[in-house]
């Protein structure tokens, strides 16, 4: 999670909560793919309040390779013991022109 733009390497504006929740991607269909699970962060124990504005996606739960980042549709201000569940993520790949 990020509190601002993650930057080109996904390492800028990192949230105080650094746990990476696993995303299980479903099957691609028509140039789009969506997860088959809903990643969830429970019992916020980071800086509070903290406004989360985006996510970065990595190949491993620690270390790993940065894949991509995306902003949240709406920023979320987290407080102690709050939970955050991603109920919708979709990646679309445009046609090459």
Residue pairs with C-beta under 8 A, 6 or more apart in sequence:
1 14
1 15
1 17
1 18
1 41
1 52
1 54
1 55
1 84
2 12
2 13
2 14
2 15
2 52
2 53
2 54
2 55
2 56
2 69
3 13
3 14
3 15
3 50
3 51
3 52
3 53
4 12
4 13
4 53
4 54
5 12
5 13
5 54
6 12
6 13
6 14
6 54
6 55
6 56
6 69
7 13
9 66
10 56
10 57
10 58
10 66
10 67
10 68
10 69
11 66
13 53
15 46
15 50
15 52
16 46
16 47
16 50
17 41
17 44
17 45
17 46
17 50
17 78
19 41
20 58
20 60
20 61
20 62
21 39
21 40
21 41
22 37
22 39
22 61
23 35
23 37
23 39
23 57
23 86
23 89
24 35
24 36
24 37
25 33
25 34
25 35
25 36
26 33
26 34
26 35
26 36
27 33
31 92
31 93
31 94
31 95
32 90
32 91
32 92
32 93
33 90
33 91
34 88
34 89
34 90
34 91
35 86
35 89
38 85
38 86
38 87
39 85
39 86
40 83
40 84
40 85
40 86
41 83
41 84
41 85
42 83
43 81
43 83
44 50
44 78
44 79
44 80
44 81
44 82
44 83
44 84
45 80
46 78
48 78
48 79
48 80
49 77
49 78
49 79
50 77
50 78
51 75
51 76
51 77
51 78
52 72
52 75
52 76
52 77
52 78
52 84
53 71
53 72
53 75
54 69
54 70
54 71
54 72
55 69
55 70
55 72
55 86
56 66
56 67
56 68
56 69
57 66
57 67
57 68
57 69
57 70
58 64
58 65
58 66
58 67
59 65
59 67
68 91
70 89
76 84
78 84
